[in-house]
């Protein structure tokens, strides 16, 4: 298959700010819910969700860009006369953004899937709407290393709801769509690109499995064929909200369980091999309800999760956000609650360039009338808004079932919606901060730096890391969506790094001192990549541009 070559003429201005930890409320005089965030190449954040203003509509998609000094750079409202919301936002290879969600304002059915492509300044470059005559929604989107977009969610088919996976060209033209399910309701909630260029989808199924609803995990090929499908669960409900491939070649999934654990629902996180053999599975929580909505792998093969909890809510609050860090075996490193005495939620988590974490969600404890919550944690979980908690962790043994779902190919018609697009004033309320310091996160930034030459590059790139002789513990390279594509010392599997095959040399020493050479694997596409170096507890990063 011939793949389009994306020539990215992109010069990155690197903003030298370190945000150790802070919390802000972002919104307007309405009720605003944030569902997804990404860190942007300029060290800011882009957030998507919903803004409800009864004087204008039933609710619109709100995309907000916050810069590295915690000021709103721009905010764009996207929608029509009815209810519209955005569930996921990603960085795109051209320096812009793509967002996916659902719309009641446009389309042929009740709710339809809506996709919007935005520029780096927040203007709409392209948009598409598609769906059935029933309720449909897009829950997750990725851009592949070769520029195409892959979307998942739920689509209504005759008498039941199915998982759909849609593959689009960089110009948002349909390549294929496959619908996957059974006689009940089946829903895709997250999708990632696998190392073999196929895809992994997680969500839930009411068609198969051991209980009322089971966590669903589907592996598809690049062409959209289902290669295997597992359900994971117990006698009650299990949902999968977030999936990632791990650096040792396995899969990790997080969501919630009602079959295991200490409360009515617990955070559910499992690590397993391809094909469904479980390495370990944990239920994490307290005496009430705890849910994980987002999962990422951390250095040392551990994981960070975020979601919300009634078990660890403050005062009279029904919910607080939570962030939990576990080690490579699923043991607790630390856990924090986020919020105050009103309703506060955390929905999405990302690793930041300085080695910390950022979450977004909703706060009613701060701000105007229910605002986006944006909070930054350092690498050890410190945040001025957070309180330490001690959830229980139980080893659990769920039922894993190999299933063969029905699949159907379709070729949906994508319509061009007449979007109402408004820029608007969005205010920032500072909840707390420890300050924003210029330069790298090191106490002596001049003693720990990365330089790259050439940059941009199209063959290989020499990385010079000046650590003043203290020794480099690790070097990691990430794409714009936070997927680790290379590291040294190498722990990723051969399919990701090629291990020197196909004319490719993994990231390796390029001379004396802190000199390394990176030649991207053939599967990697043009775009912005982040190099992160770690020495002890400190890390610093550098953005490089690959023109394939």
C-alpha positions as CSV (number, residue, x, y, z in Angstrom):
1,X,0.0,0.0,0.0
2,X,1.3,3.4,-0.9
3,X,1.1,5.9,1.9
4,X,0.9,9.7,1.5
5,X,4.0,11.6,2.4
6,X,3.3,14.5,4.7
7,X,5.7,17.3,4.2
8,X,5.5,19.4,7.4
9,X,7.0,22.8,7.1
10,X,6.9,23.5,10.7
11,X,9.2,25.6,12.9
12,X,8.6,25.1,16.6
13,X,9.2,28.0,19.0
14,X,10.3,26.3,22.2
15,X,8.9,27.9,25.3
16,X,11.2,27.4,28.2
17,X,8.9,27.1,31.2
18,X,8.7,24.6,33.9
19,X,5.3,24.1,35.5
20,X,5.9,22.1,38.7
21,X,2.3,22.0,39.9
22,X,-0.7,24.2,39.7
23,X,-4.5,24.1,39.4
24,X,-6.8,26.5,37.5
25,X,-10.5,26.7,36.6
26,X,-11.2,27.7,33.0
27,X,-14.6,28.7,31.7
28,X,-17.3,31.2,31.1
29,X,-20.6,32.1,32.7
30,X,-22.1,28.7,31.9
31,X,-21.6,25.1,32.9
32,X,-18.4,23.7,31.3
33,X,-17.3,20.0,31.3
34,X,-13.8,19.0,30.1
35,X,-13.3,15.5,28.8
36,X,-9.9,15.4,27.2
37,X,-6.6,17.2,27.1
38,X,-3.2,17.1,25.3
39,X,0.0,19.0,26.0
40,X,0.8,21.1,23.0
41,X,4.3,21.5,21.5
42,X,4.7,25.0,23.0
43,X,4.2,23.5,26.5
44,X,0.6,24.7,26.8
45,X,-2.6,22.6,26.8
46,X,-5.5,22.0,24.5
47,X,-8.8,20.9,26.1
48,X,-12.1,19.8,24.7
49,X,-15.5,19.3,26.2
50,X,-18.9,20.9,26.4
51,X,-20.1,24.3,27.3
52,X,-23.8,24.7,28.2
53,X,-25.3,28.1,27.7
54,X,-29.2,28.0,27.8
55,X,-29.4,31.3,26.1
56,X,-27.6,30.1,23.0
57,X,-28.1,26.3,22.6
58,X,-28.5,23.1,24.4
59,X,-24.7,22.8,24.6
60,X,-21.7,23.3,22.3
61,X,-18.3,21.8,21.8
62,X,-15.7,24.0,23.5
63,X,-12.1,23.8,22.6
64,X,-9.7,25.9,24.7
65,X,-6.0,26.5,24.3
66,X,-4.1,27.5,27.5
67,X,-0.5,28.7,27.0
68,X,2.5,27.8,29.2
69,X,1.9,30.8,31.5
70,X,-1.7,29.7,32.2
71,X,-3.4,32.3,30.0
72,X,-6.2,31.4,27.6
73,X,-4.7,31.8,24.1
74,X,-8.0,31.1,22.3
75,X,-11.3,29.4,22.8
76,X,-13.5,28.1,20.0
77,X,-17.2,27.1,20.4
78,X,-18.4,24.6,17.8
79,X,-22.0,23.6,17.3
80,X,-25.5,24.3,16.3
81,X,-28.9,24.9,17.9
82,X,-29.0,21.7,19.8
83,X,-26.8,19.6,22.1
84,X,-23.2,19.0,20.9
85,X,-20.2,17.8,22.9
86,X,-16.5,16.9,22.3
87,X,-15.1,13.8,24.0
88,X,-11.4,13.5,22.7
89,X,-8.8,15.9,21.4
90,X,-5.4,15.0,19.8
91,X,-2.4,16.9,18.4
92,X,-2.1,16.4,14.7
93,X,1.0,16.0,12.7
94,X,0.7,19.4,11.0
95,X,0.7,21.2,14.4
96,X,-3.1,21.6,14.7
97,X,-5.8,19.5,16.5
98,X,-8.6,17.0,15.8
99,X,-11.6,16.5,18.1
100,X,-14.3,13.9,18.1
101,X,-17.7,13.8,19.8
102,X,-21.4,13.8,19.1
103,X,-24.0,16.2,17.7
104,X,-27.7,16.6,17.9
105,X,-27.6,19.7,15.7
106,X,-26.5,18.0,12.5
107,X,-26.8,14.6,10.8
108,X,-29.5,12.2,9.8
109,X,-30.4,10.6,13.1
110,X,-30.8,11.5,16.8
111,X,-27.1,11.9,17.9
112,X,-24.5,11.6,15.1
113,X,-20.7,11.5,15.2
114,X,-19.0,14.8,14.7
115,X,-15.3,15.3,13.8
116,X,-13.6,18.7,13.6
117,X,-10.0,19.5,12.4
118,X,-8.6,22.7,13.9
119,X,-5.6,24.8,13.1
120,X,-3.0,25.7,15.7
121,X,-4.9,29.0,16.2
122,X,-8.3,27.4,16.8
123,X,-9.9,27.9,13.4
124,X,-11.9,25.1,11.8
125,X,-10.1,23.6,8.8
126,X,-12.5,20.7,8.1
127,X,-15.4,19.0,9.8
128,X,-17.5,15.9,9.1
129,X,-20.7,14.4,10.5
130,X,-21.9,10.8,10.0
131,X,-24.2,8.2,11.6
132,X,-27.3,6.1,11.5
133,X,-30.9,7.0,12.1
134,X,-30.4,6.2,15.8
135,X,-28.1,7.5,18.5
136,X,-24.4,7.4,17.5
137,X,-21.3,9.0,19.1
138,X,-17.6,9.2,18.5
139,X,-15.6,8.6,21.7
140,X,-11.9,8.4,20.6
141,X,-9.7,9.4,17.7
142,X,-6.0,8.9,16.8
143,X,-3.9,10.0,13.9
144,X,-1.6,7.3,12.7
145,X,2.1,7.6,12.1
146,X,1.3,7.9,8.3
147,X,-1.3,10.7,8.7
148,X,-4.6,8.9,8.6
149,X,-7.3,9.3,11.2
150,X,-8.9,6.3,13.1
151,X,-12.2,6.9,15.0
152,X,-14.2,4.6,17.3
153,X,-17.4,4.9,19.2
154,X,-20.9,3.4,19.1
155,X,-23.3,3.2,16.1
156,X,-26.9,2.1,16.1
157,X,-27.6,-0.8,13.7
158,X,-31.3,-1.8,13.3
159,X,-32.1,-3.2,16.8
160,X,-28.8,-2.9,18.7
161,X,-25.7,-0.8,19.2
162,X,-22.3,-1.8,17.9
163,X,-18.7,-0.7,18.2
164,X,-17.6,1.0,15.0
165,X,-14.1,1.7,13.8
166,X,-13.7,4.2,10.9
167,X,-10.5,4.8,9.0
168,X,-10.2,8.2,7.2
169,X,-7.5,9.6,4.9
170,X,-5.6,12.8,6.0
171,X,-8.2,14.7,3.9
172,X,-11.1,13.0,5.9
173,X,-12.2,10.7,3.1
174,X,-13.5,7.2,4.0
175,X,-11.1,4.2,3.6
176,X,-13.3,1.7,5.4
177,X,-15.7,1.3,8.4
178,X,-16.3,-1.9,10.3
179,X,-19.1,-2.4,12.8
180,X,-18.4,-5.0,15.5
181,X,-20.9,-6.5,18.0
182,X,-23.6,-9.0,18.9
183,X,-27.2,-9.0,19.9
184,X,-26.8,-6.5,22.7
185,X,-25.2,-3.1,23.2
186,X,-21.5,-2.9,22.4
187,X,-19.5,0.3,22.6
188,X,-15.9,1.4,21.8
189,X,-14.5,3.9,24.2
190,X,-10.8,4.2,23.4
191,X,-8.6,3.3,20.4
192,X,-4.8,3.2,19.9
193,X,-2.4,2.3,17.1
194,X,-0.7,-1.0,17.8
195,X,3.0,-1.6,17.1
196,X,2.2,-3.7,14.1
197,X,0.2,-0.8,12.6
198,X,-3.1,-2.4,13.5
199,X,-5.4,-1.1,16.2
200,X,-6.6,-1.9,19.7
201,X,-10.1,-0.9,20.9
202,X,-11.5,-1.1,24.4
203,X,-15.0,-0.5,25.7
204,X,-17.8,-2.7,26.9
205,X,-20.1,-5.4,25.7
206,X,-23.5,-6.6,26.7
207,X,-23.5,-9.2,24.0
208,X,-20.8,-11.5,25.3
209,X,-18.9,-12.3,28.5
210,X,-19.5,-13.4,32.1
211,X,-21.7,-10.7,33.5
212,X,-24.2,-8.0,32.7
213,X,-21.5,-6.0,30.9
214,X,-17.9,-7.0,30.4
215,X,-14.8,-5.1,29.4
216,X,-14.2,-5.5,25.7
217,X,-10.8,-5.7,24.0
218,X,-10.6,-6.0,20.2
219,X,-7.5,-6.2,18.0
220,X,-7.9,-5.2,14.4
221,X,-5.5,-5.3,11.5
222,X,-4.5,-2.3,9.4
223,X,-7.2,-3.4,7.0
224,X,-9.9,-3.5,9.6
225,X,-10.2,-7.3,10.1
226,X,-10.8,-8.5,13.7
227,X,-7.8,-10.6,14.6
228,X,-9.0,-11.5,18.1
229,X,-11.5,-10.3,20.6
230,X,-11.6,-10.8,24.4
231,X,-14.1,-10.0,27.1
232,X,-12.9,-9.5,30.7
233,X,-15.1,-9.4,33.8
234,X,-17.2,-11.0,36.5
235,X,-20.8,-11.4,37.5
236,X,-21.7,-7.7,37.2
237,X,-20.4,-4.7,35.1
238,X,-16.9,-4.0,33.9
239,X,-16.1,-1.2,31.5
240,X,-12.8,-0.4,29.7
241,X,-12.2,3.4,29.3
242,X,-8.5,3.5,28.3
243,X,-6.0,1.2,26.7
244,X,-2.3,1.4,26.0
245,X,0.5,-0.8,24.7
246,X,3.3,-1.3,27.2
247,X,7.0,-0.9,26.6
248,X,7.5,-4.7,27.2
249,X,5.0,-5.7,24.5
250,X,1.9,-6.2,26.5
251,X,-1.4,-4.3,26.9
252,X,-2.8,-2.4,29.8
253,X,-6.5,-1.5,30.2
254,X,-8.3,0.6,32.8
255,X,-11.9,1.3,33.7
256,X,-14.1,0.1,36.5
257,X,-15.5,-3.1,38.0
258,X,-18.7,-3.8,39.9
259,X,-17.8,-7.5,40.4
260,X,-14.6,-7.1,42.4
261,X,-13.1,-4.8,45.1
262,X,-14.0,-2.9,48.2
263,X,-17.0,-0.7,47.1
264,X,-19.9,-0.5,44.8
265,X,-17.4,0.0,41.9
266,X,-13.6,0.1,42.0
267,X,-11.0,1.2,39.5
268,X,-10.2,-1.8,37.3
269,X,-6.8,-2.1,35.8
270,X,-5.3,-5.2,34.1
271,X,-2.1,-6.0,32.3
272,X,-2.2,-8.8,29.8
273,X,-0.5,-10.4,26.8
274,X,-1.8,-10.2,23.3
275,X,-4.5,-12.8,23.1
276,X,-5.8,-12.4,26.6
277,X,-3.5,-14.1,29.1
278,X,-3.5,-11.9,32.2
279,X,-0.2,-10.9,33.8
280,X,-2.0,-9.2,36.7
281,X,-5.4,-7.6,37.5
282,X,-6.2,-5.1,40.3
283,X,-9.3,-3.6,41.8
284,X,-8.4,-0.2,43.4
285,X,-10.7,1.9,45.6
286,X,-12.6,2.5,48.8
287,X,-16.0,1.8,50.3
288,X,-18.0,3.6,47.7
289,X,-17.6,4.2,43.9
290,X,-14.3,4.7,42.1
291,X,-13.8,4.9,38.3
292,X,-10.7,5.3,36.1
293,X,-11.2,7.2,32.8
294,X,-7.6,7.5,31.6
295,X,-4.4,5.4,31.8
296,X,-0.8,6.0,30.7
297,X,2.4,4.1,31.1
298,X,5.2,5.7,33.2
299,X,9.0,5.3,33.3
300,X,9.9,2.0,35.0
301,X,6.9,0.3,33.4
302,X,4.4,1.5,36.0
303,X,1.1,3.3,35.3
304,X,-0.7,6.5,36.2
305,X,-4.5,6.6,36.2
306,X,-7.1,9.3,36.7
307,X,-10.8,9.3,37.2
308,X,-13.2,10.2,40.0
309,X,-14.3,8.9,43.3
310,X,-17.1,9.1,45.9
311,X,-15.0,7.0,48.3
312,X,-12.5,9.8,48.8
313,X,-14.7,12.9,48.3
314,X,-14.2,15.9,50.5
315,X,-16.8,17.2,52.9
316,X,-20.3,17.0,51.5
317,X,-19.1,16.5,47.9
318,X,-20.4,13.5,46.0
319,X,-17.3,13.2,43.9
320,X,-13.6,14.3,43.8
321,X,-11.1,13.6,41.1
322,X,-8.4,11.1,41.8
323,X,-5.0,10.3,40.3
324,X,-3.3,7.0,41.2
325,X,0.3,5.9,40.4
326,X,1.0,2.1,40.5
327,X,4.3,0.2,39.9
328,X,5.0,-2.4,37.2
329,X,3.3,-5.1,39.3
330,X,0.2,-3.1,40.1
331,X,1.3,-2.1,43.6
332,X,0.5,1.4,44.9
333,X,3.2,4.1,44.6
334,X,0.9,7.0,45.6
335,X,-2.7,8.3,45.2
336,X,-4.2,11.7,45.5
337,X,-7.7,13.2,45.6
338,X,-8.4,16.4,43.6
339,X,-11.0,19.0,44.6
340,X,-12.9,20.4,47.4
341,X,-16.4,20.2,49.0
342,X,-18.5,20.5,45.7
343,X,-18.5,18.3,42.7
344,X,-15.1,17.8,41.1
345,X,-14.2,15.3,38.4
346,X,-11.1,14.2,36.5
347,X,-11.5,12.8,33.0
348,X,-8.2,12.7,31.2
349,X,-4.5,12.4,31.9
350,X,-1.3,13.1,30.1
351,X,2.4,13.0,30.8
352,X,4.0,16.4,30.6
353,X,7.3,17.3,29.0
354,X,9.0,17.8,32.4
355,X,8.1,14.3,33.6
356,X,5.0,15.3,35.6
357,X,1.3,14.8,34.9
358,X,-1.6,17.0,33.9
359,X,-5.3,16.2,34.3
360,X,-8.5,17.9,33.1
361,X,-12.1,17.5,34.2
362,X,-14.8,19.6,35.8
363,X,-14.9,21.7,39.0
364,X,-17.9,23.1,40.8
365,X,-15.8,24.0,43.9
366,X,-13.9,26.7,42.0
367,X,-14.5,29.1,39.1
368,X,-17.7,30.6,37.9
369,X,-20.5,28.1,37.5
370,X,-18.9,24.7,36.8
371,X,-15.7,25.2,34.9
372,X,-13.0,23.1,33.2
373,X,-10.5,21.9,35.8
374,X,-6.8,21.9,34.7
375,X,-4.3,20.6,37.3
376,X,-0.6,19.8,37.0
377,X,1.3,17.4,39.2
378,X,5.0,16.8,39.5
379,X,6.5,13.4,39.0
380,X,6.0,12.3,42.6
381,X,2.3,13.4,42.7
382,X,2.6,16.7,44.4
383,X,0.0,19.3,43.5
384,X,-1.3,22.2,45.5
385,X,-4.9,21.0,45.0
386,X,-4.3,17.4,46.0
387,X,-4.7,15.4,49.2
388,X,-3.1,12.1,49.9
389,X,-5.4,9.0,50.0
390,X,-4.8,5.3,50.6
391,X,-7.1,3.2,48.5
392,X,-7.1,-0.6,48.9
393,X,-5.7,-2.7,46.1
394,X,-7.0,-6.3,45.6
395,X,-5.7,-8.9,43.3
396,X,-8.6,-10.2,41.3
397,X,-9.1,-13.0,38.8
398,X,-11.7,-12.1,36.2
399,X,-13.1,-14.4,33.6
400,X,-11.4,-13.9,30.2
401,X,-13.4,-15.2,27.2
402,X,-12.4,-15.4,23.6
403,X,-15.4,-14.3,21.5
404,X,-16.2,-14.0,17.8
405,X,-18.3,-11.0,17.3
406,X,-20.3,-10.3,14.2
407,X,-18.6,-7.8,11.8
408,X,-20.1,-5.8,9.0
409,X,-18.4,-3.5,6.5
410,X,-20.0,-0.2,5.6
411,X,-19.1,2.9,3.7
412,X,-20.7,5.8,5.6
413,X,-21.7,9.1,3.9
414,X,-19.9,12.0,5.5
415,X,-21.7,15.3,5.5
416,X,-20.3,18.8,5.9
417,X,-22.1,20.4,8.7
418,X,-23.0,24.1,8.7
419,X,-21.2,24.7,12.0
420,X,-21.7,27.8,14.1
421,X,-18.2,28.8,15.1
422,X,-17.7,31.4,17.7
423,X,-14.6,32.7,19.4
424,X,-15.4,33.9,22.9
425,X,-13.9,35.2,26.1
426,X,-13.0,32.5,28.6
427,X,-11.7,33.4,32.0
428,X,-9.1,31.7,34.2
429,X,-9.4,31.4,37.9
430,X,-6.2,30.5,39.7
431,X,-6.9,27.9,42.3
432,X,-3.4,27.4,43.5
433,X,0.2,27.4,42.1
434,X,3.7,27.0,43.2
435,X,4.9,29.4,40.5
436,X,6.1,29.1,36.9
437,X,9.9,29.2,36.5
438,X,11.7,29.8,33.3
439,X,14.0,27.2,31.7
440,X,14.1,23.5,32.4
441,X,12.8,21.7,35.5
442,X,16.3,21.2,36.8
443,X,17.4,23.3,39.8
444,X,20.4,24.2,37.6
445,X,19.0,24.2,34.1
446,X,22.3,25.2,32.5
447,X,23.8,21.9,33.8
448,X,21.3,19.6,32.1
449,X,20.4,20.4,28.5
450,X,19.7,18.7,25.1
451,X,20.7,19.9,21.7
452,X,19.8,18.3,18.4
453,X,21.4,18.6,15.0
454,X,20.1,18.8,12.3
455,X,16.7,20.0,13.4
456,X,14.5,19.6,11.3
457,X,16.1,16.4,9.9
458,X,15.2,13.7,7.3
459,X,17.7,10.9,7.9
460,X,19.1,10.7,11.4
461,X,19.5,13.2,14.2
462,X,22.4,13.6,16.6
463,X,21.3,14.3,20.2
464,X,23.9,15.9,22.5
465,X,23.0,15.7,26.2
466,X,25.1,17.7,28.6
467,X,24.7,16.2,32.1
468,X,28.1,17.4,33.5
469,X,29.3,13.8,33.8
470,X,26.5,12.6,36.2
471,X,25.3,9.9,33.9
472,X,22.1,9.6,31.9
473,X,19.5,7.1,33.2
474,X,17.2,7.1,30.3
475,X,16.3,8.7,26.9
476,X,12.8,8.4,25.6
477,X,11.3,9.7,22.3
478,X,7.5,10.3,22.0
479,X,5.2,11.3,19.1
480,X,2.7,14.2,19.4
481,X,0.1,11.9,20.9
482,X,2.3,10.8,23.8
483,X,3.1,7.3,22.3
484,X,6.7,6.2,23.2
485,X,8.4,5.3,19.9
486,X,12.0,4.8,21.1
487,X,14.1,4.6,24.2
488,X,17.6,3.9,25.5
489,X,18.4,1.6,27.3
490,X,16.1,-0.3,24.9
491,X,13.2,-2.2,26.4
492,X,10.6,-1.9,23.6
493,X,10.0,-5.0,21.4
494,X,11.5,-5.5,18.0
495,X,8.3,-4.7,16.0
496,X,8.5,-1.1,17.4
497,X,12.2,-0.5,17.2
498,X,13.1,-2.9,14.3
499,X,16.2,-3.7,16.4
500,X,18.5,-2.7,13.6
501,X,16.6,-4.6,10.9
502,X,15.3,-3.0,7.6
503,X,18.3,-0.7,7.6
504,X,17.2,0.9,10.9
505,X,19.5,1.4,13.9
506,X,17.8,2.0,17.2
507,X,18.7,5.0,19.4
508,X,22.3,4.4,20.3
509,X,25.5,6.1,21.5
510,X,27.1,8.2,18.8
511,X,30.5,8.9,20.4
512,X,31.9,9.9,23.7
513,X,29.9,11.6,26.5
514,X,26.2,12.2,26.0
515,X,26.1,11.9,22.3
516,X,23.3,9.7,20.8
517,X,22.1,9.1,17.2
518,X,18.4,8.5,16.4
519,X,17.3,7.1,13.0
520,X,13.5,6.8,13.1
521,X,12.0,3.4,12.3
522,X,10.6,3.0,8.8
523,X,7.1,2.9,10.3
524,X,7.3,6.4,11.7
525,X,5.9,9.3,9.8
526,X,6.9,12.9,9.5
527,X,6.0,15.1,12.5
528,X,7.1,16.6,15.8
529,X,8.7,14.3,18.3
530,X,9.7,14.9,21.9
531,X,13.1,13.7,23.3
532,X,13.1,13.4,27.1
533,X,16.3,12.6,29.0
534,X,16.3,11.6,32.7
535,X,19.0,11.9,35.3
536,X,18.0,10.8,38.7
537,X,14.8,12.6,39.6
538,X,15.3,15.3,37.0
539,X,14.3,15.3,33.4
540,X,14.4,17.7,30.5
541,X,13.1,17.6,27.0
542,X,13.7,18.8,23.4
543,X,11.3,19.0,20.4
544,X,12.6,17.8,17.1
545,X,11.0,17.8,13.6
546,X,11.3,14.8,11.3
547,X,10.7,15.3,7.6
548,X,10.5,11.9,6.0
